[in-house]
Amino acid sequence: MSVNYEQTSTNEGILHFTVAKEDADKALKQAFNRVKKDVTIPGFRKGKINYQMFVKMFGEQSLIEDAVNIVLPEAYTKAVEESGLEIVVQPRFDIESANKGEDWKLLAYVATKPEVKLGQYKDLTVSKQDVEVSEEEINERLESARFNLSELALKDGAAEEGDTVVIDFEGFKDGEAFAGGKGENHSLELGSNSFIPGFEDQLVGTKEGDEVEVNVTFPAEYQAEELAGQDAVFKVKVHEVKTKEVPELDDEFAKDVDDEVETLDELKEKYRKQIAEQKEAAAKEAREEEALRKAVENAEIADLPHEMVHEEVHRQMEHYLNEMQRSGISPEMYYQLTGTTEADLHHQFEQDADTRVKTNLILEQIVKDENITAEVEDVEKEIATLAETYGMTVEEVKNVVTEDMLKNDIALKKAMDLITETAVEEA
């Protein structure tokens, strides 16, 4: 085999390689055997035409494409090995020449792995994260719990913002009632902004039994085009006014919120621990993101092939849509529910695709420089984790992912841990 690499830009080029004429002839015969069963020629039974007659009638050129596809995988693999190139994405192939009695000359337009020059990636200084739990945060959690346990009670007085009114209403435009503008015994929380702007404000101060007229102007982009931007009057009757009654902050409230505690102090302490754990997790994530970002910024990467970024976008899209399908949502259903298109999703993942590619390249270089490896127990642990996460058996996981894939992922995680665990918070 003859192999030659023609570099066309920093990390792109054309890999020229040949297929020996003996292998080319064999591939032509294989291609013929695949298609002859579908060939019908007068004087021959279907599928019984010989090679010479086929070539005479259709020409050997009609078999070239299929024959090239037969020899291409093995020939390309050998060419890459012989060239020593590190190809990073699926190449585009072409035929330079495929003449009878000669070696075939094939082309692969390839992108090669960019050179990575690491900067500092260990002992990086990262921002100090605030993990202290304040009394205000605990009180906010308590107030949220009180709100969740609140109940509506009839109010003998005027409605205020935050109260709920039970109303009948009917809308009129130019004195005529319009479709969809009528409701009975509707519960409306004042201040929820669930009705047309200005509607709820005019019910503040009303009492049980009141009948009022509410003047509004529909938004210019209202869904009903005949009402968009139009003035209207709603005749409203107030049946009831209700207010929220929230429980007292005492031991009984604490027990209603959490049956594992007996007192309000115990509930506060439990909230303190929960908030502390959440803040520690958020701080850890923030430190990791900053350390990884700095490691990327400190490194130098030669021109990033656009094919790598393009492939990353599609890999992320495929992964995301697969996760949706695990939840029973097909791509078509996802686009319909979100009101988006495939192009919108592509644009979404395109935003930081180059950063993700650079990060991965840097982690791969750290794995190489630090001689990081994945041990057998690491692989077994990862398989068990994947099985539990996706509700699969260990054997099912092994059928989906290869050991080499797992080892690569584990090594990259170890490289990331090296960056983040050696990072130091600034004073």
C-alpha positions as CSV (number, residue, x, y, z in Angstrom):
1,M,0.0,0.0,0.0
2,S,1.2,3.5,-0.9
3,V,0.3,6.2,1.7
4,N,0.9,9.9,1.5
5,Y,-0.5,12.8,3.6
6,E,-1.0,16.2,1.9
7,Q,-1.5,18.9,4.6
8,T,-3.8,21.6,3.4
9,S,-4.1,23.7,6.7
10,T,-2.8,23.4,10.3
11,N,-5.0,20.5,11.3
12,E,-6.5,19.4,8.0
13,G,-5.3,17.5,4.9
14,I,-5.8,14.8,2.4
15,L,-4.7,11.3,3.0
16,H,-3.8,9.5,-0.3
17,F,-3.8,5.7,-0.2
18,T,-4.0,2.8,-2.7
19,V,-5.8,-0.5,-2.9
20,A,-3.7,-3.2,-4.7
21,K,-5.3,-4.3,-8.0
22,E,-5.6,-7.9,-6.8
23,D,-7.8,-6.6,-3.9
24,A,-9.6,-4.3,-6.3
25,D,-10.5,-7.3,-8.6
26,K,-11.7,-9.3,-5.7
27,A,-13.9,-6.4,-4.5
28,L,-15.4,-6.1,-8.0
29,K,-16.3,-9.8,-8.0
30,Q,-17.9,-9.4,-4.6
31,A,-19.9,-6.4,-5.7
32,F,-21.0,-8.4,-8.8
33,N,-22.2,-11.3,-6.6
34,R,-24.3,-8.9,-4.5
35,V,-26.1,-7.3,-7.5
36,K,-26.4,-10.1,-9.9
37,K,-29.3,-11.7,-8.1
38,D,-31.4,-8.7,-9.0
39,V,-30.4,-8.5,-12.7
40,T,-32.9,-9.8,-15.3
41,I,-31.6,-10.2,-18.9
42,P,-33.4,-11.9,-21.8
43,G,-31.9,-15.4,-22.3
44,F,-30.6,-15.7,-18.7
45,R,-32.5,-16.8,-15.7
46,K,-32.7,-14.1,-13.0
47,G,-29.4,-14.0,-11.0
48,K,-27.6,-16.4,-13.4
49,I,-25.8,-13.9,-15.6
50,N,-22.0,-14.4,-15.6
51,Y,-19.4,-11.6,-14.8
52,Q,-18.2,-11.2,-18.4
53,M,-21.7,-10.8,-19.8
54,F,-22.6,-8.3,-17.0
55,V,-19.5,-6.2,-17.7
56,K,-20.2,-6.3,-21.4
57,M,-23.8,-5.0,-20.9
58,F,-23.4,-2.6,-18.0
59,G,-19.7,-1.9,-17.8
60,E,-17.3,-2.6,-14.9
61,Q,-17.7,1.1,-13.9
62,S,-21.2,0.3,-12.6
63,L,-19.6,-1.9,-9.9
64,I,-16.9,0.6,-8.8
65,E,-18.8,2.4,-6.1
66,D,-20.0,-0.8,-4.3
67,A,-16.5,-2.3,-4.7
68,V,-14.8,0.7,-3.2
69,N,-17.2,0.5,-0.2
70,I,-16.2,-3.1,0.3
71,V,-12.4,-2.4,0.5
72,L,-12.6,1.0,2.0
73,P,-12.9,0.2,5.7
74,E,-9.8,-2.1,5.9
75,A,-7.8,0.0,3.4
76,Y,-8.5,3.3,5.3
77,T,-7.7,1.7,8.7
78,K,-4.3,0.5,7.4
79,A,-3.6,3.8,5.8
80,V,-4.2,5.7,9.0
81,E,-2.0,3.3,11.0
82,E,0.8,3.6,8.4
83,S,0.6,7.4,8.3
84,G,0.7,7.8,12.1
85,L,-1.9,10.4,11.9
86,E,-4.4,11.0,14.8
87,I,-7.7,11.5,13.0
88,V,-10.4,13.1,15.1
89,V,-13.6,13.0,13.0
90,Q,-15.1,10.8,10.4
91,P,-13.5,11.8,7.1
92,R,-15.0,12.4,3.7
93,F,-13.8,10.0,1.0
94,D,-13.3,10.3,-2.8
95,I,-11.9,8.2,-5.6
96,E,-8.8,9.6,-7.3
97,S,-8.7,6.8,-9.9
98,A,-10.1,3.2,-10.2
99,N,-8.8,1.9,-13.5
100,K,-8.9,-1.7,-14.6
101,G,-5.6,-3.5,-14.1
102,E,-4.2,-0.8,-11.8
103,D,-4.0,-0.1,-8.1
104,W,-7.0,2.1,-7.1
105,K,-6.1,5.5,-5.7
106,L,-8.4,6.7,-2.9
107,L,-8.6,10.0,-0.9
108,A,-9.7,10.8,2.6
109,Y,-10.2,14.4,3.6
110,V,-9.3,14.3,7.2
111,A,-9.0,16.5,10.3
112,T,-6.1,15.8,12.6
113,K,-5.9,16.2,16.4
114,P,-4.6,19.7,17.2
115,E,-1.4,20.1,19.1
116,V,-2.0,21.0,22.8
117,K,0.5,22.9,24.9
118,L,-0.6,22.8,28.5
119,G,-0.1,25.7,30.7
120,Q,-0.7,25.6,34.5
121,Y,-3.4,23.2,35.4
122,K,-2.5,22.2,38.9
123,D,-2.6,24.4,42.1
124,L,-4.7,26.9,40.4
125,T,-6.1,29.8,42.5
126,V,-9.9,29.9,42.5
127,S,-12.4,32.3,44.1
128,K,-13.5,31.6,47.7
129,Q,-17.1,30.5,47.8
130,D,-19.5,31.6,50.6
131,V,-20.9,28.6,52.3
132,E,-22.0,30.2,55.6
133,V,-25.7,29.7,56.3
134,S,-27.4,32.9,57.5
135,E,-30.5,33.2,59.7
136,E,-32.2,35.0,56.9
137,E,-31.9,31.9,54.7
138,I,-33.3,29.7,57.4
139,N,-36.2,32.1,57.9
140,E,-36.9,32.2,54.2
141,R,-37.1,28.4,54.2
142,L,-39.5,28.5,57.2
143,E,-41.7,31.1,55.5
144,S,-41.9,29.0,52.4
145,A,-43.0,26.1,54.5
146,R,-45.6,28.3,56.2
147,F,-46.9,29.4,52.9
148,N,-47.3,25.8,51.7
149,L,-49.3,25.0,54.8
150,S,-51.5,28.1,54.5
151,E,-55.3,27.7,54.0
152,L,-57.9,30.1,52.5
153,A,-60.5,31.4,54.9
154,L,-63.5,33.6,54.3
155,K,-62.7,37.3,55.0
156,D,-65.2,39.8,56.3
157,G,-63.8,42.9,54.8
158,A,-62.3,44.4,51.7
159,A,-60.0,42.4,49.3
160,E,-56.3,43.1,49.5
161,E,-53.5,42.1,47.2
162,G,-52.7,38.5,48.0
163,D,-56.3,37.7,48.8
164,T,-58.5,35.4,46.6
165,V,-61.8,36.5,45.3
166,V,-64.5,34.2,43.9
167,I,-66.2,36.0,41.0
168,D,-68.6,35.8,38.1
169,F,-67.5,37.9,35.1
170,E,-68.5,38.7,31.6
171,G,-66.6,40.8,29.0
172,F,-68.1,43.3,26.6
173,K,-66.6,45.2,23.7
174,D,-68.6,48.1,22.2
175,G,-71.5,46.9,24.3
176,E,-71.5,43.4,22.9
177,A,-70.5,40.3,24.8
178,F,-67.5,38.5,23.2
179,A,-66.7,34.8,23.0
180,G,-64.5,33.4,25.8
181,G,-65.0,36.4,28.1
182,K,-67.4,34.8,30.6
183,G,-66.7,32.8,33.7
184,E,-68.6,31.7,36.9
185,N,-67.3,31.0,40.4
186,H,-63.8,31.6,39.3
187,S,-61.1,31.9,42.0
188,L,-58.7,34.6,41.3
189,E,-55.7,35.5,43.5
190,L,-55.2,39.3,43.4
191,G,-51.6,40.1,42.4
192,S,-51.1,36.8,40.6
193,N,-51.1,38.6,37.2
194,S,-53.1,35.7,35.7
195,F,-55.7,38.0,34.1
196,I,-55.4,40.9,31.7
197,P,-53.2,43.7,33.0
198,G,-55.2,46.0,35.2
199,F,-58.0,43.6,35.8
200,E,-56.9,42.4,39.3
201,D,-55.9,45.9,40.5
202,Q,-59.5,47.1,40.1
203,L,-60.8,44.3,42.4
204,V,-58.6,45.4,45.3
205,G,-61.0,47.0,47.9
206,T,-64.1,45.1,46.8
207,K,-66.2,43.1,49.2
208,E,-68.5,40.1,49.2
209,G,-71.6,41.0,47.2
210,D,-70.1,43.9,45.3
211,E,-70.9,44.3,41.6
212,V,-68.3,46.3,39.7
213,E,-67.3,47.2,36.2
214,V,-63.6,46.6,35.3
215,N,-62.2,48.6,32.4
216,V,-59.2,47.0,30.5
217,T,-57.2,47.3,27.3
218,F,-56.2,44.0,25.8
219,P,-52.4,43.6,25.0
220,A,-51.4,44.4,21.5
221,E,-50.2,40.8,21.0
222,Y,-53.3,39.1,22.6
223,Q,-53.9,35.6,21.2
224,A,-57.5,36.5,20.1
225,E,-56.7,38.9,17.2
226,E,-60.2,40.5,17.3
227,L,-59.5,41.7,20.9
228,A,-55.8,42.6,20.5
229,G,-55.2,46.2,21.5
230,Q,-59.0,46.7,22.1
231,D,-60.8,48.3,25.1
232,A,-63.2,46.2,26.9
233,V,-65.5,46.3,30.0
234,F,-66.0,43.3,32.4
235,K,-69.0,43.1,34.6
236,V,-67.9,41.4,37.7
237,K,-69.8,40.1,40.8
238,V,-67.8,39.2,43.9
239,H,-69.2,36.2,45.7
240,E,-66.5,35.7,48.3
241,V,-63.3,37.2,49.5
242,K,-60.8,34.8,51.0
243,T,-57.5,35.4,52.8
244,K,-54.6,33.1,53.5
245,E,-54.2,32.0,57.0
246,V,-50.7,30.8,57.8
247,P,-49.8,28.7,60.8
248,E,-47.8,30.1,63.7
249,L,-44.1,29.3,63.9
250,D,-44.2,26.9,66.8
251,D,-43.5,23.3,67.6
252,E,-46.9,22.1,66.2
253,F,-46.1,23.8,62.9
254,A,-42.6,22.0,62.9
255,K,-44.2,18.6,63.4
256,D,-46.8,19.3,60.6
257,V,-43.9,20.2,58.2
258,D,-41.6,17.3,59.1
259,D,-42.6,14.2,61.1
260,E,-39.0,13.5,61.9
261,V,-38.8,16.6,64.2
262,E,-40.5,17.4,67.5
263,T,-39.7,21.1,67.9
264,L,-39.2,24.3,65.9
265,D,-35.6,24.4,66.9
266,E,-35.0,20.9,65.5
267,L,-36.6,22.0,62.2
268,K,-34.4,25.0,62.1
269,E,-31.3,22.9,62.6
270,K,-32.4,20.5,59.9
271,Y,-32.9,23.3,57.5
272,R,-29.5,24.7,58.4
273,K,-27.8,21.4,57.5
274,Q,-29.8,21.1,54.3
275,I,-28.9,24.6,53.2
276,A,-25.3,24.0,54.2
277,E,-25.1,20.8,52.1
278,Q,-26.7,22.6,49.1
279,K,-24.3,25.6,49.4
280,E,-21.3,23.2,49.7
281,A,-22.4,21.3,46.6
282,A,-22.9,24.6,44.7
283,A,-19.5,25.9,45.9
284,K,-17.8,22.7,44.8
285,E,-19.3,23.0,41.4
286,A,-18.3,26.6,41.1
287,R,-14.7,25.9,42.1
288,E,-14.5,23.0,39.6
289,E,-15.9,25.2,36.8
290,E,-13.5,28.0,37.5
291,A,-10.5,25.7,37.8
292,L,-11.3,23.9,34.6
293,R,-11.9,27.2,32.8
294,K,-8.5,28.5,34.0
295,A,-6.8,25.4,32.9
296,V,-8.3,25.8,29.4
297,E,-7.3,29.5,29.3
298,N,-3.7,28.7,30.3
299,A,-3.3,26.1,27.5
300,E,-2.5,26.8,23.8
301,I,-4.3,24.9,21.1
302,A,-3.5,25.1,17.4
303,D,-6.4,25.9,15.0
304,L,-9.4,23.9,16.1
305,P,-10.9,22.0,13.1
306,H,-14.4,23.1,12.5
307,E,-15.4,19.5,11.9
308,M,-14.6,18.7,15.5
309,V,-16.9,21.4,16.7
310,H,-19.6,20.3,14.2
311,E,-19.4,16.7,15.4
312,E,-19.5,17.8,19.1
313,V,-22.8,19.7,18.4
314,H,-24.4,16.7,16.9
315,R,-23.1,14.4,19.6
316,Q,-24.7,16.6,22.3
317,M,-27.9,16.8,20.3
318,E,-28.1,13.1,19.9
319,H,-27.4,12.5,23.7
320,Y,-30.0,15.1,24.7
321,L,-32.7,13.6,22.4
322,N,-31.9,10.1,23.6
323,E,-32.4,11.3,27.2
324,M,-35.8,12.7,26.1
325,Q,-36.7,9.4,24.6
326,R,-35.9,7.6,27.8
327,S,-38.6,9.8,29.3
328,G,-41.0,8.8,26.6
329,I,-40.6,12.0,24.5
330,S,-39.8,11.5,20.9
331,P,-37.8,14.2,19.0
332,E,-40.9,15.2,17.1
333,M,-42.9,15.5,20.4
334,Y,-40.1,17.5,22.0
335,Y,-40.0,20.1,19.1
336,Q,-43.8,20.3,19.3
337,L,-43.9,20.8,23.0
338,T,-41.2,23.4,23.1
339,G,-42.2,25.2,19.9
340,T,-38.6,24.8,18.6
341,T,-37.0,23.1,15.6
342,E,-33.9,21.0,15.0
343,A,-32.1,24.1,13.9
344,D,-33.0,25.8,17.2
345,L,-31.6,22.9,19.2
346,H,-28.5,22.9,17.0
347,H,-27.9,26.6,17.7
348,Q,-28.4,26.0,21.4
349,F,-25.6,23.4,21.6
350,E,-23.5,25.4,19.2
351,Q,-23.0,28.2,21.7
352,D,-20.1,26.7,23.7
353,A,-19.3,23.7,21.5
354,D,-15.7,24.9,20.8
355,T,-15.1,25.3,24.6
356,R,-16.3,21.8,25.2
357,V,-14.0,20.5,22.5
358,K,-11.0,22.4,23.8
359,T,-11.7,21.2,27.3
360,N,-11.7,17.6,26.2
361,L,-8.5,18.0,24.3
362,I,-6.8,19.5,27.3
363,L,-8.0,16.7,29.5
364,E,-6.7,14.1,27.0
365,Q,-3.3,15.8,27.0
366,I,-3.2,15.7,30.9
367,V,-4.1,12.0,30.8
368,K,-1.2,11.5,28.5
369,D,1.3,13.7,30.3
370,E,0.4,12.4,33.8
371,N,0.1,8.8,32.6
372,I,-3.4,8.4,34.0
373,T,-5.0,5.0,33.6
374,A,-8.3,3.4,34.5
375,E,-7.9,0.2,36.6
376,V,-10.1,-2.8,36.4
377,E,-12.0,-1.9,39.6
378,D,-12.6,1.6,38.2
379,V,-14.3,0.1,35.1
380,E,-16.4,-2.3,37.2
381,K,-17.5,0.5,39.5
382,E,-18.5,2.7,36.5
383,I,-20.5,-0.2,34.9
384,A,-22.4,-0.7,38.2
385,T,-23.1,3.1,38.4
386,L,-24.4,3.2,34.8
387,A,-26.6,0.1,35.4
388,E,-28.1,1.7,38.5
389,T,-28.6,5.1,36.9
390,Y,-30.4,3.8,33.8
391,G,-32.1,0.8,35.3
392,M,-30.1,-1.8,33.3
393,T,-28.3,-5.0,34.2
394,V,-24.5,-5.1,34.2
395,E,-24.6,-7.3,31.1
396,E,-26.9,-4.8,29.3
397,V,-24.5,-2.0,30.0
398,K,-21.5,-4.1,28.7
399,N,-23.5,-4.6,25.5
400,V,-24.0,-0.9,25.0
401,V,-20.5,0.6,25.9
402,T,-17.1,-0.9,25.3
403,E,-14.4,-1.3,27.9
404,D,-12.2,1.1,25.9
405,M,-14.9,3.8,26.0
406,L,-15.3,3.4,29.7
407,K,-11.5,3.5,30.3
408,N,-11.3,6.7,28.3
409,D,-14.1,8.4,30.2
410,I,-12.7,7.3,33.6
411,A,-9.3,8.6,32.7
412,L,-10.8,12.0,31.6
413,K,-12.6,12.2,34.9
414,K,-9.4,11.5,36.8
415,A,-7.7,14.3,34.9
416,M,-10.6,16.7,35.8
417,D,-10.3,15.6,39.5
418,L,-6.5,16.4,39.3
419,I,-7.3,20.0,38.2
420,T,-10.1,20.6,40.7
421,E,-8.7,18.8,43.7
422,T,-5.4,20.7,43.6
423,A,-7.1,24.0,43.1
424,V,-6.6,26.4,46.0
425,E,-9.2,29.0,47.2
426,E,-7.8,32.5,47.4
427,A,-7.5,34.1,50.8
